[in-house]
């Protein structure tokens, strides 16, 4: 049985307010809710206005808006003005790129993305991997010459749509953000990893993580919102914990690996594994390179020539009963007796699935500040702004 991701569920939403409706006050703490379909239309129109072909622009919009839909707002539309539009302005993305198949061995393919928009290229790579998995049981696409692709989990879920398991990894090209344990200079990026799988009749399993203690987008989001972050994410030069997220970009703290002090080699090892899968396999830019030795200990380099690894595994090609077993596995996890009855056991992806359904029904919540940003982008790019929803 194919478990469709939440983005495919059609639910009613309140009607949008007319264009003449009062603009939300900047002092209001209430979020602005916008229909998910309207956000997709807006983001797709912005990318198309920059020369991205319409179908690819729509795919890029899906990948970008996935963050807001599922509640991972640090990787959603907030990055439109902070990450993606600057890539176009600086000429670091090729909107009309035609990725080239460098090698095609059937179950394994190597692509050169030619600086294509990563939000689209990540989807396309997984779709090709799933196509090959349908024939061979497994399909793998290595990609080099890519750009930032948003939430890894979005791309891994493309395989789940076909009742397959998706595995996605990406390095940060030549950008260095984290130091090796005991190292004086940064050598690797946040190096995200995702595994997504059907869960029988339950919400899909989606592990979507950076191999550092937190992605930089989440740290910067906390800084914008004036929040502190937990200990174990940032460390000062004196070795002490830093909870002020602004310290990262100000050069007063560096990012730790997943696992913190006691378990840092696990996160560091996972970060290296991602670098191997995404860059060594594809020939993309390496973070860990001797030219990093001259760094000052802070982040450096540029996230150009990013490498992706997209793999799809089709258990149904190999045997029957895999879907039923997945249902038993994830059903048992959900049924595990909790220590606190008010907090039942949940697995990665469950909460995101629930948020996505809620946001499709009642609109995607955006901060007033972000909504104002998007209105400004709409005006500067000559596309209709997303309309706030009225009350149902």
N, C-alpha and C positions, 0 to 999 in steps of 0.2 A: 504494500500500500504506500503510495506517495504521500508524504506529509508536507503539505504546502506551507511555505513561510507566511508569517502574518501579513506581509505586504500584499498578499494576493487576496485577502479577505475583504469582501465588500460590505461595509456597514454604513448606515445613514449618519449624516452629520447635520448640525444646524445650518440654516441658510446664512450666507455671508451678508454682512452689513453693506449698505450702498456706499459708493465712493465718497458721498458727502457726509458720512458718519463722522462724529467727532474723533479726533486722533487721541489715543490713550495718553493720559498724563504721564510725564516722566517720573513724577513722584509716586505713582501708583505701584504697589507691590504685586498686584494681580497680574498674572501673565496674559499675554495676548494669544488667543487661540485661533489657529488658521487651519482650514481643511488640508489634510495631507495631499490630496490631489492638486490643490491650488499651489502648495509648496513645490510639488513636482513640476507643475507647469511653469512656475516662476523660475526655478533653478535651470530647467531645461532651456527656457527662452534666453536666459543670461548666457549660458554656454554657447547656444546657437548664434547669439549676437557677436560672439568672439570668433566665429568661423568654424566651430565644431559642427560636423554634419548632424542633421536633426536626430537620427536614430541613436547616434553616439551621445548626443547631448541629453537625450532622455535617459539613457543608461547611466550617464554621469550624475544626473539629478537623483536617480534612485539610490546610488551609492552614497551621495552626500547627505540626502535627507534621511537615510536609514539611521544615522546617529540621533537626530531629533525624534524620529518615530519611536525608537526603542529606549530613549532616555539617556543615551550616551552623548550628551550635548557638546562635550569637548571636541567631538569629532564630526559635528554636524555643520549646520549653516553658519555657525560662528567662524568657521574656517574659510568661508567664501572670500571675505575681504582680507583675512589675515594670511592666507596661504595660496589659494587658487588664483584669485585675480592678480596678485603680484607675479605669479609664474607666467601669466600671459603678458603682463606689462614688461617683464624683463626678457621676454623672448625665450624662456626656458622650457616652454611646452610648444609642441607643433600641433595646432588644432586639426590639420588635415593629414596627419601622419598616416602612412600605410605600413603597419608592422610587417616585417619580412620573416618568412620561415627560413631560418638558417639551416636547420636540420630537421627532417621528419622521418622518424623510425617507426611510425605506427602508434605504438603505445606511448612514445616519448617524442616531444617536439621542443625545439628551441626557437624562440622568437627574438627578434630585435625590434623593440617598440618604436624606435626613431623618435623618442620624446613625446609619444602620444599621451593624451590626458589619462593619467593612471586610474581615475575613477571609472572610466570606460574600459581600459585595457585589462583591469583586474577581472571584471565580469567576463570579458571576451576570452581571457585565458582559461578561466574555470569552465566556461561553456564548452570550449574545445576539449579540455581534459575530460569532461563528462561524456562528450561524444565518443572519444576514444575508449573510455572505460566501458561504455555500452557494448563495444566490440571485443575488448581484450580483458575486461574485468578490472583493469586499472588504466588510468591515463594520467600523464604528467606533462605539464607545460612549464618550461623555464623561460623567463623573460628578462631581458637586459635593456638598457637604454630607456627605462621607464621613469615616471614621475609619481608623486604621492597618490596613493589609491584609497585613502579614507579608512573606514572600518574594515579590518580583515574579515570579520565575521559575516559581513554582507556578501562578500565574494564566496566564502565557504558555503553559505546557505544555498548558493546556486546549485550545488550538487545535491542538496537535500530535496530540492524540487523534483529531482529525477530518482528519488529513493536511493541516493548514493551518499557516501561519506565524503566530505570535502576537507582538504588540508591546505592551508594557505600560510605562507611565510613571506616576509619582505624585509630587506635590510634598508638602510637609509642612504645608500649610495656612498658618496664621499663625506657625508656629514658624521661627525663624531660628537657624542653627547655624554657617554658614560666612560669612566675609567675602569680598567681591570682592577680587581682587588689588589691593593698594594702598589698600584701604578700611579705615576705623577701626572700623566696626560690622558686625555680622552682618546679612545680607540674605536669604539663601536657606537651605533645608534640605539634607539629604543627597541628595535628589531621585533616587531609584532608577530604573533603566531596565533592561528585559529584552527580549531577542529570543530566541524559541525556534523551532526548525524541525525537521521530519522530516529524517532523514539516511539514507534508504534502509533498508538492513538494519542500520545501525549505531545506537548510542545517540543519542538526540536531541541536537541542538545547543541549549545553553541558556546564553546570556549573561545574567548576573544581577549587576548592579553598582550601587554608589552612584556618584554623580559626584564625590563628595569622595574623598580618598585612602583612606578607610575609613569604613564606617558606624559610627555612635556605639555601636551594640550590640556591635560587635567590640572597640571600645576599652574599654568597660565590662566586657566579659567578661575581657579581659586583666587589668584592674585587680583584679577579683574573684579571679583565679587567681594573682595576684602575678607576672605575666609582664611583661617589657618589650616595647615595640613597635618596629618598625624606624624609622630616621630617614626623614623625608619625609612623615610622617603628621601630627605635631603640631609647632607652632613657638611658642617663647616670645616675649614682647614685645620681647626684645632681638634677635630674628631668629634665634636659635640653635635647633638641632634639640632636641626633647624626646622622650625615649624612655620616660618614666614615664607610663603611661596614666592614673593617678590625677590627673595634673596637669590633665586636661581638665575634669573636674567640679569641681576645686578652683579653677578660674579662673587657673591658672598657664600655660596654653597654649591656643592656638586651632587648629582643624582646618583642614588645607590641602585644596586641590582635587586631584583626580586629575591626576597628571603632575608633582607637586612644583614646585619653584622654576622649572625651565626650561620645563616644559610645562603650567604651571598654567592658562593660558588655554584649553587644550583641555578640561580638566575643568570649568572655569568656564563655558565656552561650552555644554558638554553640560548642565550644571545649568540654565542659562537655557533651553535647548531643551526640557528636561523641564517647566520652569515654564510655558512657552508652551503645550505640548501638553496638560498636565494642568489648568492653572488658567485660562489665557486662553481656551481653547476652551470650557471648561465653566462658567466664572464662579465658580470656587471661590476660597477665600481666597488672597491673594497674599502671598508672603514678602517680595519686594522692593516696599516701599511706603514713602511718606514718613514714616509713623508709626514706622519703624524707626530714624530718624536720631538719636533720643534715647538709643539703647542705649549700654551701657558697654563694648562690644567683645566681650562674652561671649554665649553662647546666650541667647535670649529668646523671648517669645511662646509660644503654645500650639498644639499640633498638632490644632486643630479646623478644620472646613470644608476638609478635604483634598480635592484633586482627583485623579481617575484619568483615564488615557487607555488604552483597550483597543481594539486593532485586530486583526482576523484577515484574513489574505490567503489565498485559495484558488487556488493555481496551476492545480489540476486543472480549475477552471471556465474557465480561459483557454486552456489547451493541454494536450496529452498529453506525457508524457515527463519531467515535472518531478521525479517521484520517482526515476527512474533517474538523472537528472543529479545529484540530491542524493547518491545513493549513490556516484557517481563522485567527486564533490567531497570528501565526508568520508572516503571510502576512500583517496583519494590523500593527504589530510592524515595519516591514520593510517599510511600506508605510506611517508611521507617518511623518507629515511635520517637517522638521528639522529647527532649528534656523539658521544653516549655511548650505546652499545647497551643499557646497563642502564636508560636513561631514554628510552623511545620517545616519539615525538611524540603528544600528545593535545590535543584541542580542548575549549573550555568545555562542560561538561555531561557529558563522558565519565566523569570521576572520580566525579561525583555519582551517575550511573547505577550505577556499580560499587558504591559505598557503599550505595546503596539496596537493591540485590540482596543484598548481604552482610547488611545489617541486617534485612531481611525473613526471611532464612534463620536467623540466629543471635540475633535480638533487637536492639533499638535500645539502644546504650550510653548510660547517664545517669550523671553523677557522683553520688556518695553524697549530696552536699549538695543537689543538685537533686531527687534521689529523695525525700529527707526533706521538702523543700518540697512536693512533689506529694502526699505522704501527708498533710501538714497541710492542704492545700487540700481533699483528699477528705473529711477529717474535718469541716472547717468548712462544707462545702457538702452534706454528707449523701449522698455518692456513693461507690461502691466504689473503693478505691485500686488502681492498676495493680500487678499481682503480679510480683515478680522471677522470672525463668526459672531452672529447674534446669539442671543440666548434661545435655547430650545424650549 
